[in-house]
Amino acid sequence: YQYLSRYKRKEELDHFFFTPERTEGTEKECLKLLLEFCGRHNVSWTELSNFTHFLDLQLRKCEKSVFCGPAAGEDFQGF
């Protein structure tokens, strides 16, 4: 939710890192945002669960990757 809400507001994500201790939004807002970004109509709970697990995995890998960090933009212009 932290990433998706910032992405929707067109905020800079290069220097943002997920903080599990931080609670943002309500359950209703989170579900609405997940449904919006899931990309499926009449999504099942299983599909929504798979989407959130996949997104979580990809974002964790992105945070750890040297190619996705803020320094990559400085070192690899246009990459």
Distance bins in CASP14 RR format, pairs under 12 A and 6 or more apart:
PFRMAT RR
TARGET T0000
AUTHOR 0000-0000-0000
RMODE 2
METHOD distances of the structure
MODEL  1
1 7 0 0 0 0 0 1 0 0 0 0 0
1 8 0 0 0 0 0 1 0 0 0 0 0
1 18 0 0 0 0 1 0 0 0 0 0 0
1 19 0 0 0 0 0 1 0 0 0 0 0
1 20 0 0 0 0 0 1 0 0 0 0 0
1 22 0 0 0 0 0 1 0 0 0 0 0
1 23 0 0 0 0 1 0 0 0 0 0 0
1 24 1 0 0 1 0 0 0 0 0 0 0
1 25 1 0 0 1 0 0 0 0 0 0 0
1 26 0 0 0 0 1 0 0 0 0 0 0
1 27 0 0 0 0 1 0 0 0 0 0 0
1 28 0 0 0 0 0 1 0 0 0 0 0
1 29 1 0 0 1 0 0 0 0 0 0 0
1 30 1 0 1 0 0 0 0 0 0 0 0
1 31 0 0 0 0 1 0 0 0 0 0 0
1 32 0 0 0 0 0 1 0 0 0 0 0
1 33 1 0 0 1 0 0 0 0 0 0 0
1 34 1 0 0 1 0 0 0 0 0 0 0
1 35 0 0 0 0 0 1 0 0 0 0 0
1 36 0 0 0 0 0 1 0 0 0 0 0
1 37 0 0 0 0 0 1 0 0 0 0 0
1 52 0 0 0 0 1 0 0 0 0 0 0
1 55 0 0 0 0 0 1 0 0 0 0 0
1 56 0 0 0 0 0 1 0 0 0 0 0
1 59 0 0 0 0 0 1 0 0 0 0 0
2 8 0 0 0 0 0 1 0 0 0 0 0
2 9 0 0 0 0 0 1 0 0 0 0 0
2 11 0 0 0 0 0 1 0 0 0 0 0
2 13 0 0 0 0 1 0 0 0 0 0 0
2 16 1 0 0 1 0 0 0 0 0 0 0
2 17 0 0 0 0 1 0 0 0 0 0 0
2 18 1 0 1 0 0 0 0 0 0 0 0
2 19 1 0 0 1 0 0 0 0 0 0 0
2 20 0 0 0 0 1 0 0 0 0 0 0
2 21 0 0 0 0 0 1 0 0 0 0 0
2 22 1 0 0 1 0 0 0 0 0 0 0
2 23 0 0 0 0 1 0 0 0 0 0 0
2 24 1 0 1 0 0 0 0 0 0 0 0
2 25 0 0 0 0 1 0 0 0 0 0 0
2 29 0 0 0 0 0 1 0 0 0 0 0
2 30 0 0 0 0 1 0 0 0 0 0 0
2 33 0 0 0 0 0 1 0 0 0 0 0
2 55 0 0 0 0 0 1 0 0 0 0 0
2 56 0 0 0 0 0 1 0 0 0 0 0
2 59 0 0 0 0 1 0 0 0 0 0 0
2 63 0 0 0 0 0 1 0 0 0 0 0
3 9 0 0 0 0 0 1 0 0 0 0 0
3 11 0 0 0 0 1 0 0 0 0 0 0
3 12 0 0 0 0 0 1 0 0 0 0 0
3 13 1 0 0 1 0 0 0 0 0 0 0
3 14 0 0 0 0 0 1 0 0 0 0 0
3 16 1 0 0 1 0 0 0 0 0 0 0
3 17 0 0 0 0 1 0 0 0 0 0 0
3 18 1 0 0 1 0 0 0 0 0 0 0
3 19 0 0 0 0 0 1 0 0 0 0 0
3 24 0 0 0 0 0 1 0 0 0 0 0
3 30 0 0 0 0 0 1 0 0 0 0 0
3 33 0 0 0 0 0 1 0 0 0 0 0
3 34 0 0 0 0 0 1 0 0 0 0 0
3 37 0 0 0 0 1 0 0 0 0 0 0
3 52 0 0 0 0 0 1 0 0 0 0 0
3 55 1 0 0 1 0 0 0 0 0 0 0
3 56 0 0 0 0 1 0 0 0 0 0 0
3 58 0 0 0 0 1 0 0 0 0 0 0
3 59 1 0 1 0 0 0 0 0 0 0 0
3 60 0 0 0 0 0 1 0 0 0 0 0
3 62 0 0 0 0 1 0 0 0 0 0 0
3 63 0 0 0 0 1 0 0 0 0 0 0
4 11 0 0 0 0 0 1 0 0 0 0 0
4 13 0 0 0 0 0 1 0 0 0 0 0
4 16 0 0 0 0 0 1 0 0 0 0 0
4 18 0 0 0 0 0 1 0 0 0 0 0
4 24 0 0 0 0 0 1 0 0 0 0 0
4 25 0 0 0 0 0 1 0 0 0 0 0
4 29 0 0 0 0 0 1 0 0 0 0 0
4 30 0 0 0 0 1 0 0 0 0 0 0
4 31 0 0 0 0 0 1 0 0 0 0 0
4 32 0 0 0 0 0 1 0 0 0 0 0
4 33 1 0 1 0 0 0 0 0 0 0 0
4 34 1 0 0 1 0 0 0 0 0 0 0
4 35 0 0 0 0 0 1 0 0 0 0 0
4 36 0 0 0 0 1 0 0 0 0 0 0
4 37 1 0 1 0 0 0 0 0 0 0 0
4 38 0 0 0 0 0 1 0 0 0 0 0
4 51 0 0 0 0 0 1 0 0 0 0 0
4 52 0 0 0 0 0 1 0 0 0 0 0
4 55 0 0 0 0 1 0 0 0 0 0 0
4 56 0 0 0 0 0 1 0 0 0 0 0
4 59 0 0 0 0 1 0 0 0 0 0 0
5 11 0 0 0 0 1 0 0 0 0 0 0
5 13 0 0 0 0 0 1 0 0 0 0 0
5 16 0 0 0 0 0 1 0 0 0 0 0
5 18 0 0 0 0 0 1 0 0 0 0 0
5 22 0 0 0 0 0 1 0 0 0 0 0
5 24 1 0 0 1 0 0 0 0 0 0 0
5 25 1 0 0 1 0 0 0 0 0 0 0
5 26 0 0 0 0 0 1 0 0 0 0 0
5 29 1 0 0 1 0 0 0 0 0 0 0
5 30 0 0 0 0 1 0 0 0 0 0 0
5 32 0 0 0 0 0 1 0 0 0 0 0
5 33 1 0 0 1 0 0 0 0 0 0 0
5 34 0 0 0 0 0 1 0 0 0 0 0
5 36 0 0 0 0 0 1 0 0 0 0 0
5 37 0 0 0 0 0 1 0 0 0 0 0
6 12 0 0 0 0 1 0 0 0 0 0 0
6 13 1 0 1 0 0 0 0 0 0 0 0
6 14 0 0 0 0 0 1 0 0 0 0 0
6 15 0 0 0 0 0 1 0 0 0 0 0
6 16 1 0 0 1 0 0 0 0 0 0 0
6 17 0 0 0 0 0 1 0 0 0 0 0
6 18 0 0 0 0 0 1 0 0 0 0 0
6 19 0 0 0 0 0 1 0 0 0 0 0
6 22 0 0 0 0 0 1 0 0 0 0 0
6 24 0 0 0 0 1 0 0 0 0 0 0
6 33 0 0 0 0 0 1 0 0 0 0 0
6 59 0 0 0 0 0 1 0 0 0 0 0
7 13 1 0 0 1 0 0 0 0 0 0 0
7 14 0 0 0 0 0 1 0 0 0 0 0
7 16 0 0 0 0 1 0 0 0 0 0 0
7 33 0 0 0 0 1 0 0 0 0 0 0
7 36 0 0 0 0 0 1 0 0 0 0 0
7 37 0 0 0 0 1 0 0 0 0 0 0
7 55 0 0 0 0 0 1 0 0 0 0 0
7 59 0 0 0 0 0 1 0 0 0 0 0
8 29 0 0 0 0 0 1 0 0 0 0 0
8 32 0 0 0 0 0 1 0 0 0 0 0
8 33 1 0 0 1 0 0 0 0 0 0 0
8 34 0 0 0 0 0 1 0 0 0 0 0
8 36 1 0 0 1 0 0 0 0 0 0 0
8 37 0 0 0 0 1 0 0 0 0 0 0
9 16 0 0 0 0 0 1 0 0 0 0 0
9 24 0 0 0 0 0 1 0 0 0 0 0
9 33 0 0 0 0 0 1 0 0 0 0 0
12 70 0 0 0 0 1 0 0 0 0 0 0
13 59 0 0 0 0 1 0 0 0 0 0 0
13 62 0 0 0 0 1 0 0 0 0 0 0
13 63 0 0 0 0 0 1 0 0 0 0 0
13 68 0 0 0 0 1 0 0 0 0 0 0
13 69 0 0 0 0 0 1 0 0 0 0 0
13 70 0 0 0 0 1 0 0 0 0 0 0
14 62 0 0 0 0 0 1 0 0 0 0 0
14 63 0 0 0 0 0 1 0 0 0 0 0
14 68 0 0 0 0 1 0 0 0 0 0 0
14 69 1 0 0 1 0 0 0 0 0 0 0
14 70 1 0 1 0 0 0 0 0 0 0 0
14 71 0 0 0 0 1 0 0 0 0 0 0
14 72 0 0 0 0 1 0 0 0 0 0 0
14 73 1 0 0 1 0 0 0 0 0 0 0
14 74 0 0 0 0 0 1 0 0 0 0 0
15 63 0 0 0 0 0 1 0 0 0 0 0
15 68 0 0 0 0 0 1 0 0 0 0 0
15 69 0 0 0 0 1 0 0 0 0 0 0
15 70 1 0 1 0 0 0 0 0 0 0 0
15 71 0 0 0 0 0 1 0 0 0 0 0
15 73 0 0 0 0 0 1 0 0 0 0 0
16 22 0 0 0 0 0 1 0 0 0 0 0
16 24 0 0 0 0 0 1 0 0 0 0 0
16 59 0 0 0 0 0 1 0 0 0 0 0
16 62 0 0 0 0 0 1 0 0 0 0 0
16 63 0 0 0 0 1 0 0 0 0 0 0
16 68 0 0 0 0 0 1 0 0 0 0 0
16 69 0 0 0 0 0 1 0 0 0 0 0
16 70 0 0 0 0 1 0 0 0 0 0 0
17 59 0 0 0 0 1 0 0 0 0 0 0
17 60 0 0 0 0 0 1 0 0 0 0 0
17 62 0 0 0 0 0 1 0 0 0 0 0
17 63 1 0 1 0 0 0 0 0 0 0 0
17 64 0 0 0 0 0 1 0 0 0 0 0
17 68 0 0 0 0 0 1 0 0 0 0 0
17 69 0 0 0 0 1 0 0 0 0 0 0
17 70 0 0 0 0 0 1 0 0 0 0 0
18 24 0 0 0 0 0 1 0 0 0 0 0
18 55 0 0 0 0 0 1 0 0 0 0 0
18 56 0 0 0 0 1 0 0 0 0 0 0
18 58 0 0 0 0 0 1 0 0 0 0 0
18 59 1 0 0 1 0 0 0 0 0 0 0
18 60 1 0 0 1 0 0 0 0 0 0 0
18 62 0 0 0 0 0 1 0 0 0 0 0
18 63 1 0 0 1 0 0 0 0 0 0 0
18 64 0 0 0 0 0 1 0 0 0 0 0
19 63 0 0 0 0 0 1 0 0 0 0 0
20 56 0 0 0 0 0 1 0 0 0 0 0
20 60 0 0 0 0 0 1 0 0 0 0 0
23 29 0 0 0 0 0 1 0 0 0 0 0
23 30 0 0 0 0 0 1 0 0 0 0 0
24 30 0 0 0 0 1 0 0 0 0 0 0
24 33 0 0 0 0 0 1 0 0 0 0 0
25 31 0 0 0 0 0 1 0 0 0 0 0
25 32 0 0 0 0 0 1 0 0 0 0 0
25 33 0 0 0 0 1 0 0 0 0 0 0
26 32 0 0 0 0 1 0 0 0 0 0 0
26 33 0 0 0 0 0 1 0 0 0 0 0
27 33 0 0 0 0 0 1 0 0 0 0 0
27 34 0 0 0 0 0 1 0 0 0 0 0
28 34 0 0 0 0 0 1 0 0 0 0 0
28 35 0 0 0 0 0 1 0 0 0 0 0
29 35 0 0 0 0 0 1 0 0 0 0 0
29 36 0 0 0 0 0 1 0 0 0 0 0
30 36 0 0 0 0 0 1 0 0 0 0 0
30 37 0 0 0 0 0 1 0 0 0 0 0
30 48 0 0 0 0 0 1 0 0 0 0 0
30 52 0 0 0 0 1 0 0 0 0 0 0
31 37 0 0 0 0 0 1 0 0 0 0 0
31 38 0 0 0 0 0 1 0 0 0 0 0
31 43 0 0 0 0 0 1 0 0 0 0 0
31 45 0 0 0 0 0 1 0 0 0 0 0
31 48 0 0 0 0 1 0 0 0 0 0 0
31 51 0 0 0 0 0 1 0 0 0 0 0
31 52 0 0 0 0 0 1 0 0 0 0 0
32 38 0 0 0 0 0 1 0 0 0 0 0
32 48 0 0 0 0 0 1 0 0 0 0 0
33 39 0 0 0 0 0 1 0 0 0 0 0
33 48 0 0 0 0 0 1 0 0 0 0 0
33 51 0 0 0 0 0 1 0 0 0 0 0
33 52 0 0 0 0 0 1 0 0 0 0 0
33 55 0 0 0 0 0 1 0 0 0 0 0
34 40 0 0 0 0 0 1 0 0 0 0 0
34 43 0 0 0 0 1 0 0 0 0 0 0
34 45 0 0 0 0 0 1 0 0 0 0 0
34 47 0 0 0 0 0 1 0 0 0 0 0
34 48 1 0 0 1 0 0 0 0 0 0 0
34 49 0 0 0 0 1 0 0 0 0 0 0
34 50 0 0 0 0 0 1 0 0 0 0 0
34 51 1 0 0 1 0 0 0 0 0 0 0
34 52 1 0 0 1 0 0 0 0 0 0 0
34 53 0 0 0 0 0 1 0 0 0 0 0
34 54 0 0 0 0 0 1 0 0 0 0 0
34 55 0 0 0 0 1 0 0 0 0 0 0
34 56 0 0 0 0 0 1 0 0 0 0 0
35 41 0 0 0 0 1 0 0 0 0 0 0
35 42 0 0 0 0 0 1 0 0 0 0 0
35 43 1 0 0 1 0 0 0 0 0 0 0
35 44 0 0 0 0 0 1 0 0 0 0 0
35 45 0 0 0 0 0 1 0 0 0 0 0
35 47 0 0 0 0 0 1 0 0 0 0 0
35 48 1 0 0 1 0 0 0 0 0 0 0
35 51 0 0 0 0 1 0 0 0 0 0 0
35 52 0 0 0 0 0 1 0 0 0 0 0
36 43 0 0 0 0 0 1 0 0 0 0 0
36 48 0 0 0 0 0 1 0 0 0 0 0
36 51 0 0 0 0 0 1 0 0 0 0 0
37 43 0 0 0 0 0 1 0 0 0 0 0
37 48 0 0 0 0 0 1 0 0 0 0 0
37 51 1 0 0 1 0 0 0 0 0 0 0
37 52 0 0 0 0 1 0 0 0 0 0 0
37 54 0 0 0 0 0 1 0 0 0 0 0
37 55 0 0 0 0 1 0 0 0 0 0 0
38 44 0 0 0 0 0 1 0 0 0 0 0
38 45 0 0 0 0 0 1 0 0 0 0 0
38 46 0 0 0 0 0 1 0 0 0 0 0
38 47 1 0 0 1 0 0 0 0 0 0 0
38 48 1 0 0 1 0 0 0 0 0 0 0
38 49 0 0 0 0 0 1 0 0 0 0 0
38 50 0 0 0 0 1 0 0 0 0 0 0
38 51 1 0 1 0 0 0 0 0 0 0 0
38 52 0 0 0 0 1 0 0 0 0 0 0
38 54 0 0 0 0 0 1 0 0 0 0 0
38 55 0 0 0 0 1 0 0 0 0 0 0
39 47 0 0 0 0 1 0 0 0 0 0 0
39 48 0 0 0 0 0 1 0 0 0 0 0
39 51 0 0 0 0 1 0 0 0 0 0 0
39 55 0 0 0 0 0 1 0 0 0 0 0
40 46 0 0 0 0 0 1 0 0 0 0 0
40 47 1 0 0 1 0 0 0 0 0 0 0
40 48 0 0 0 0 1 0 0 0 0 0 0
40 50 0 0 0 0 0 1 0 0 0 0 0
40 51 0 0 0 0 1 0 0 0 0 0 0
41 47 0 0 0 0 0 1 0 0 0 0 0
42 48 0 0 0 0 0 1 0 0 0 0 0
43 49 0 0 0 0 1 0 0 0 0 0 0
43 50 0 0 0 0 1 0 0 0 0 0 0
43 51 1 0 0 1 0 0 0 0 0 0 0
43 52 0 0 0 0 0 1 0 0 0 0 0
44 50 0 0 0 0 1 0 0 0 0 0 0
44 51 0 0 0 0 0 1 0 0 0 0 0
45 51 0 0 0 0 0 1 0 0 0 0 0
45 52 0 0 0 0 0 1 0 0 0 0 0
46 52 0 0 0 0 0 1 0 0 0 0 0
46 53 0 0 0 0 0 1 0 0 0 0 0
47 53 0 0 0 0 0 1 0 0 0 0 0
47 54 0 0 0 0 0 1 0 0 0 0 0
48 54 0 0 0 0 0 1 0 0 0 0 0
48 55 0 0 0 0 0 1 0 0 0 0 0
49 55 0 0 0 0 0 1 0 0 0 0 0
49 56 0 0 0 0 0 1 0 0 0 0 0
50 56 0 0 0 0 0 1 0 0 0 0 0
50 57 0 0 0 0 0 1 0 0 0 0 0
51 57 0 0 0 0 0 1 0 0 0 0 0
51 58 0 0 0 0 0 1 0 0 0 0 0
52 58 0 0 0 0 0 1 0 0 0 0 0
52 59 0 0 0 0 0 1 0 0 0 0 0
53 59 0 0 0 0 0 1 0 0 0 0 0
53 60 0 0 0 0 0 1 0 0 0 0 0
54 60 0 0 0 0 0 1 0 0 0 0 0
54 61 0 0 0 0 0 1 0 0 0 0 0
55 61 0 0 0 0 0 1 0 0 0 0 0
55 62 0 0 0 0 0 1 0 0 0 0 0
56 62 0 0 0 0 0 1 0 0 0 0 0
56 63 0 0 0 0 0 1 0 0 0 0 0
57 63 0 0 0 0 0 1 0 0 0 0 0
57 64 0 0 0 0 0 1 0 0 0 0 0
58 64 0 0 0 0 0 1 0 0 0 0 0
58 65 0 0 0 0 0 1 0 0 0 0 0
58 68 0 0 0 0 0 1 0 0 0 0 0
59 65 0 0 0 0 0 1 0 0 0 0 0
59 68 0 0 0 0 1 0 0 0 0 0 0
60 68 0 0 0 0 0 1 0 0 0 0 0
61 67 0 0 0 0 0 1 0 0 0 0 0
61 68 0 0 0 0 1 0 0 0 0 0 0
61 69 0 0 0 0 0 1 0 0 0 0 0
62 68 1 0 1 0 0 0 0 0 0 0 0
62 69 0 0 0 0 1 0 0 0 0 0 0
62 72 0 0 0 0 0 1 0 0 0 0 0
63 69 0 0 0 0 1 0 0 0 0 0 0
63 70 0 0 0 0 0 1 0 0 0 0 0
65 71 0 0 0 0 0 1 0 0 0 0 0
65 72 0 0 0 0 1 0 0 0 0 0 0
66 72 1 0 0 1 0 0 0 0 0 0 0
66 73 0 0 0 0 0 1 0 0 0 0 0
66 75 0 0 0 0 1 0 0 0 0 0 0
66 76 0 0 0 0 0 1 0 0 0 0 0
66 79 0 0 0 0 0 1 0 0 0 0 0
67 73 0 0 0 0 1 0 0 0 0 0 0
67 75 0 0 0 0 1 0 0 0 0 0 0
67 76 1 0 0 1 0 0 0 0 0 0 0
67 79 1 0 0 1 0 0 0 0 0 0 0
68 76 0 0 0 0 0 1 0 0 0 0 0
68 79 0 0 0 0 0 1 0 0 0 0 0
69 75 0 0 0 0 1 0 0 0 0 0 0
69 76 0 0 0 0 0 1 0 0 0 0 0
69 79 0 0 0 0 0 1 0 0 0 0 0
70 76 0 0 0 0 0 1 0 0 0 0 0
71 77 0 0 0 0 0 1 0 0 0 0 0
71 79 0 0 0 0 0 1 0 0 0 0 0
72 78 0 0 0 0 1 0 0 0 0 0 0
72 79 1 0 0 1 0 0 0 0 0 0 0
73 79 1 0 0 1 0 0 0 0 0 0 0
END
